[in-house]
Amino acid sequence: MVLKKGSKGKEVKELQEFLDISADGIFGSGTERSVKTWQTDNGLIADGIVGSKTWDAMGLATTDNTEQVYTTPNGLVIQKHFLPSGEYKVGPTSKEYVFLHHTAGWHKPLNCIDQWGRDDRGAVATEFVMGGPSVKGDDTNWDGTMVQAFPDGGYGWHLGKNGSQYMHTNSVGIEVCNFGYIVNGKTYAGTTAHESQIVTLSKPFRGHKTWHRYSDNQIEALRLWILFIAERDSIDVRKGLVEEIRKNGADGFEFNENAYYGKVKGMWTHTSTRKDKTDLFPQEELIDMLLSL
């Protein structure tokens, strides 16, 4: 299916929800501009038309599993919303790393997982996705909600081309729903961020000082999740990122060869391995939580 200016219907509405713009199901000039911006930011031809290549990058699929919910020993509620078989890898795996990401889109974790179900690159996913408040501040129903995208013992490609086979296979990843940097009060898709959703860092990170705030609920859910994964997979989450923060403060989120080459097993962010990424960014409340582990 190709969507372009003039298209109407539920597929357009789902596209608009992905971009977190007004979701009226009508592909107008505003939607076209947001699509072009998204295409530019993701290395696609910015024609404003959602064809096969754009669907492959931001596709909107529906998974075929039955929803289930469980509670971890430390009280974190996790909903299962598994990708179809074939959209994630199956062992053998021995988890030695944790990698923290944010989605750069969405606030509903099910939408993010469903997107991966359409991705023809194969098994592009993290095991967990955490929801957040809408960047517009008009929906907090998913704030801090934790969803599991595939079964224990599986793995997905979440470190990009720079990640080694070994690190992909033997790491646990989580995506935190967050739009990332904010420029002049707007996301990269052109959505106006509500003032409650904006945080200003004490100094720029990766060229930006203003960001979509990680909520208190997200930070607390992330804390519980980290401790749960540390216990489940016997990973020392105080190694890596936390050590770097103790030594270098917010600069501990910068690129680190020990993460890039997998020399230090423990917990890192995507920014630890990639100079071109912005997830996660060093929000003060996030730093405080990590140092408390």
C-alpha positions as CSV (number, residue, x, y, z in Angstrom):
1,M,0.0,0.0,0.0
2,V,1.2,3.5,-0.9
3,L,0.1,6.5,1.2
4,K,0.5,10.0,-0.1
5,K,-1.1,13.4,0.1
6,G,-4.9,12.9,-0.4
7,S,-4.9,9.3,1.1
8,K,-7.5,8.6,3.8
9,G,-8.3,5.8,6.3
10,K,-7.0,3.9,9.3
11,E,-3.6,3.3,7.7
12,V,-3.1,7.0,7.5
13,K,-4.2,7.4,11.1
14,E,-1.7,4.7,12.2
15,L,1.0,6.5,10.3
16,Q,0.1,9.8,12.0
17,E,0.2,8.1,15.4
18,F,3.7,6.8,14.6
19,L,4.8,10.4,13.9
20,D,2.8,11.6,16.9
21,I,1.0,14.3,14.9
22,S,-2.7,15.0,14.8
23,A,-4.3,11.6,13.9
24,D,-7.4,12.4,11.8
25,G,-6.8,9.8,9.1
26,I,-6.4,12.4,6.4
27,F,-3.0,12.7,4.6
28,G,-2.7,16.4,4.2
29,S,0.2,18.9,3.9
30,G,1.1,18.6,7.6
31,T,1.4,14.8,7.4
32,E,3.4,15.1,4.2
33,R,5.9,17.5,5.8
34,S,6.3,15.2,8.8
35,V,6.9,12.2,6.5
36,K,9.5,14.1,4.6
37,T,11.3,15.1,7.8
38,W,11.2,11.5,9.0
39,Q,12.5,10.2,5.7
40,T,15.4,12.7,5.8
41,D,16.3,11.8,9.3
42,N,16.3,8.1,8.4
43,G,18.4,8.3,5.2
44,L,15.5,7.9,2.8
45,I,14.5,9.9,-0.2
46,A,12.3,12.7,1.2
47,D,9.4,12.6,-1.3
48,G,6.6,12.6,1.3
49,I,5.3,9.3,-0.1
50,V,5.0,6.2,2.2
51,G,5.9,3.4,-0.2
52,S,7.6,0.1,0.3
53,K,11.0,1.5,1.5
54,T,9.4,3.8,4.0
55,W,7.0,1.0,5.2
56,D,10.0,-1.2,5.7
57,A,11.6,1.4,7.9
58,M,8.5,2.5,9.9
59,G,6.0,-0.3,9.0
60,L,2.8,-0.9,11.0
61,A,2.2,-4.6,11.4
62,T,0.0,-6.6,13.8
63,T,1.5,-9.4,15.8
64,D,-0.3,-12.7,16.1
65,N,0.3,-13.7,19.7
66,T,-2.1,-13.8,22.7
67,E,-1.4,-11.1,25.3
68,Q,-0.2,-12.3,28.7
69,V,1.0,-10.4,31.7
70,Y,3.4,-11.5,34.5
71,T,5.0,-9.8,37.5
72,T,8.7,-10.0,38.3
73,P,9.9,-10.8,41.8
74,N,10.6,-7.1,42.4
75,G,7.1,-6.1,41.4
76,L,7.5,-4.9,37.8
77,V,4.4,-5.8,35.7
78,I,5.4,-7.0,32.2
79,Q,3.0,-7.6,29.3
80,K,3.9,-10.1,26.6
81,H,3.3,-8.9,23.0
82,F,5.5,-11.3,21.0
83,L,6.7,-10.8,17.5
84,P,5.8,-13.5,15.0
85,S,8.3,-16.3,14.8
86,G,11.0,-15.4,12.3
87,E,11.1,-11.8,13.4
88,Y,13.5,-12.5,16.2
89,K,16.4,-15.0,16.6
90,V,16.5,-18.0,18.9
91,G,19.6,-19.1,20.9
92,P,22.0,-20.4,21.9
93,T,22.7,-17.3,23.9
94,S,24.4,-16.3,27.1
95,K,23.5,-12.8,28.2
96,E,26.5,-10.7,29.2
97,Y,25.5,-7.2,28.2
98,V,22.5,-4.8,28.7
99,F,22.0,-2.0,26.1
100,L,19.6,0.9,26.7
101,H,17.9,2.6,23.8
102,H,15.1,5.0,23.1
103,T,12.7,4.7,20.2
104,A,12.9,8.2,18.6
105,G,9.1,7.9,18.1
106,W,5.9,6.4,19.5
107,H,4.7,6.5,23.0
108,K,2.8,3.2,22.8
109,P,5.1,0.2,23.0
110,L,2.8,-2.1,21.1
111,N,3.0,0.1,18.0
112,C,6.8,0.0,18.2
113,I,6.8,-3.8,18.3
114,D,4.3,-4.1,15.5
115,Q,6.5,-1.9,13.4
116,W,9.3,-4.4,13.8
117,G,7.0,-7.1,12.6
118,R,7.0,-5.4,9.1
119,D,10.7,-4.7,9.0
120,D,12.3,-6.7,6.1
121,R,15.8,-6.4,7.5
122,G,15.0,-9.3,9.7
123,A,14.9,-9.6,13.5
124,V,15.4,-5.9,14.2
125,A,14.2,-5.7,17.7
126,T,14.9,-5.4,21.4
127,E,13.5,-7.9,23.9
128,F,11.7,-5.2,25.8
129,V,9.9,-1.9,25.1
130,M,8.7,0.6,27.6
131,G,5.9,3.1,27.0
132,G,5.9,6.7,27.9
133,P,3.7,9.8,27.8
134,S,2.8,11.4,24.5
135,V,5.2,14.2,23.6
136,K,2.1,16.3,23.2
137,G,1.3,15.6,26.9
138,D,-2.2,14.4,26.0
139,D,-1.9,10.7,26.8
140,T,-0.2,9.1,29.8
141,N,-1.9,5.7,29.7
142,W,1.3,4.0,28.6
143,D,3.7,5.8,30.8
144,G,6.1,3.3,32.3
145,T,4.3,0.3,30.8
146,M,6.7,-2.6,30.1
147,V,6.2,-4.9,27.2
148,Q,8.2,-8.0,26.2
149,A,8.6,-8.5,22.4
150,F,10.0,-12.0,22.3
151,P,10.6,-15.0,24.6
152,D,13.4,-15.3,27.1
153,G,16.5,-16.7,25.4
154,G,15.8,-15.0,22.1
155,Y,17.7,-12.0,20.7
156,G,17.4,-9.4,18.0
157,W,19.5,-7.0,16.0
158,H,19.5,-3.7,18.0
159,L,23.1,-2.4,17.8
160,G,23.2,-1.6,14.1
161,K,26.0,-2.6,11.7
162,N,28.6,-1.7,14.3
163,G,27.4,-4.4,16.7
164,S,29.2,-7.7,16.5
165,Q,27.4,-11.0,16.1
166,Y,28.6,-11.9,19.6
167,M,27.2,-8.7,21.2
168,H,23.9,-9.0,19.4
169,T,23.5,-12.6,20.4
170,N,24.5,-12.2,24.0
171,S,22.9,-8.9,25.0
172,V,19.5,-7.8,26.3
173,G,18.1,-4.6,24.9
174,I,15.3,-2.3,25.9
175,E,13.7,0.6,24.0
176,V,12.3,3.5,26.0
177,C,9.5,5.3,24.1
178,N,10.9,8.8,23.7
179,F,11.3,11.2,20.8
180,G,14.8,12.4,21.7
181,Y,16.0,15.9,21.0
182,I,13.7,18.9,20.7
183,V,14.5,21.8,18.5
184,N,12.5,25.1,18.9
185,G,9.9,23.2,20.9
186,K,9.3,20.6,18.2
187,T,10.3,17.0,17.5
188,Y,12.1,16.0,14.3
189,A,8.6,15.1,12.9
190,G,7.4,18.7,13.5
191,T,5.1,17.9,16.5
192,T,5.0,20.6,19.1
193,A,6.1,19.2,22.5
194,H,4.1,20.1,25.5
195,E,6.2,22.1,28.0
196,S,5.7,19.3,30.6
197,Q,7.5,16.9,28.2
198,I,10.6,19.1,27.7
199,V,13.8,18.9,29.7
200,T,16.9,21.2,29.3
201,L,20.3,19.7,30.1
202,S,23.0,21.7,31.8
203,K,25.1,21.3,28.7
204,P,24.5,20.0,25.2
205,F,24.6,16.3,24.4
206,R,25.3,15.2,20.9
207,G,24.7,18.8,19.8
208,H,21.4,19.3,21.6
209,K,20.4,20.8,24.9
210,T,16.7,20.3,24.9
211,W,15.1,16.9,24.9
212,H,11.8,14.9,25.3
213,R,11.9,14.2,29.1
214,Y,12.1,10.7,30.4
215,S,9.2,10.6,32.9
216,D,9.4,9.7,36.5
217,N,7.4,6.5,35.8
218,Q,9.8,5.6,33.0
219,I,12.8,6.0,35.2
220,E,11.4,4.0,38.0
221,A,10.2,1.2,35.7
222,L,13.6,1.2,34.1
223,R,15.2,0.8,37.5
224,L,13.1,-2.2,38.3
225,W,13.7,-3.7,34.9
226,I,17.5,-3.3,35.2
227,L,17.5,-5.0,38.6
228,F,15.2,-7.8,37.2
229,I,17.5,-8.4,34.2
230,A,20.6,-8.3,36.4
231,E,19.1,-11.1,38.5
232,R,17.5,-13.1,35.6
233,D,20.7,-13.1,33.4
234,S,23.4,-12.7,36.1
235,I,24.7,-9.5,34.5
236,D,26.7,-7.0,36.6
237,V,24.8,-3.9,35.6
238,R,27.1,-1.7,37.7
239,K,29.9,-2.4,35.2
240,G,30.3,-0.2,32.1
241,L,28.0,2.8,32.0
242,V,27.6,3.3,35.7
243,E,31.4,3.2,36.2
244,E,31.8,5.8,33.4
245,I,29.2,8.1,35.0
246,R,30.9,7.8,38.4
247,K,34.2,8.9,36.7
248,N,32.9,11.4,34.1
249,G,29.4,12.5,35.0
250,A,27.1,13.0,32.0
251,D,30.1,12.5,29.7
252,G,29.9,8.8,30.7
253,F,27.2,8.6,28.1
254,E,29.6,9.3,25.3
255,F,31.2,6.8,22.9
256,N,33.4,4.3,24.7
257,E,35.7,1.7,23.0
258,N,35.1,-0.7,25.9
259,A,31.4,-0.8,24.8
260,Y,32.1,-0.7,21.1
261,Y,34.4,-3.7,21.2
262,G,32.6,-5.5,24.0
263,K,35.6,-5.4,26.2
264,V,33.6,-4.6,29.4
265,K,30.6,-6.8,30.0
266,G,27.8,-5.0,31.9
267,M,25.4,-2.2,30.9
268,W,25.8,0.4,28.3
269,T,23.7,2.7,26.1
270,H,23.4,2.9,22.3
271,T,25.5,6.1,22.5
272,S,28.3,4.1,24.1
273,T,28.7,2.2,20.8
274,R,27.7,4.7,18.2
275,K,28.8,8.4,17.7
276,D,25.8,9.0,15.5
277,K,23.1,7.9,18.0
278,T,21.4,9.9,20.8
279,D,19.9,7.2,22.9
280,L,19.9,7.4,25.9
281,F,20.7,11.0,26.7
282,P,22.0,12.0,30.2
283,Q,19.0,13.5,31.9
284,E,19.8,14.3,35.6
285,E,17.1,12.1,37.0
286,L,18.2,9.1,34.9
287,I,21.8,9.6,36.1
288,D,20.7,9.7,39.7
289,M,18.8,6.4,39.2
290,L,21.7,4.7,37.6
291,L,24.1,5.7,40.3
292,S,21.6,4.3,42.9
293,L,21.8,0.8,41.5
